[in-house]
Amino acid sequence: MAQSRKTLTFVLLAFASVGLAQEKPNPAGPAHPPWKLQGGYRVLDLSRVPIVIDQPGRYAIDRDWNVHVVEPGTLIHIVADNVTVDFRGFAIAFDNQGEGIGIDGDAVSVRNGALMGNLFVDSLRSDGAETTIDNMRILGDIAIRLRGDRARVRGPRRVRRRSCFRRRPNRDAAQPGVRRRAGV
């Protein structure tokens, strides 16, 4: 009888250890990344902000997002090098104080969509080298703050600064940064 109890105990412990070894992590737990793989992209889930992108690769969003965060901070913080975030024609609207996208990695590209911040925000801030902003509509108190080397903004875009006091442009005055030809 003692031998059968030992055998039964051993068998139960063996099954329990196999069951624990095969247990998959809880998808809602902290080990679950804030993205899913889809068509070669890591599609971001902005219901889980703040998001830190710390791996190189291609990221995207697959729908329009209206994000409300109670505390100031950065919605998407890119710290990895060689990252592309493709909005695929969608938009992210946010109203927290802080930044929409903060870039500290090098060779980062943000493209094809809209980023709309509220007052007292930097919609997009980059301290990384070789940042490319391509085909984006960006609105915010400070729409774009590029401080890295070889940063560029290209493609059809609308960048606008919001403020409490909107000034009407003086149509007779030359625009800053625009040279007038002689005789015009």
Sequence and secondary structure as in RCSB ss.txt:
>XXXX:A:sequence
MAQSRKTLTFVLLAFASVGLAQEKPNPAGPAHPPWKLQGGYRVLDLSRVPIVIDQPGRYAIDRDWNVHVVEPGTL
IHIVADNVTVDFRGFAIAFDNQGEGIGIDGDAVSVRNGALMGNLFVDSLRSDGAETTIDNMRILGDIAIRLRGDR
ARVRGPRRVRRRSCFRRRPNRDAAQPGVRRRAGV
>XXXX:A:secstr
 HHHHHHHHHHHHHHHHHHHHT    TTSTTS SEEEETTEEEE GGG SEEE S EEEE  S EEE  SS EEE
EEE SSSEEEE TT EEEE SSEEEEEE SSSEEEEEEEEE  TTEEEEEE STT EEEEEEEEETEEEEE STT
 EEESS EEEE  SS     TTS  TT    TT 
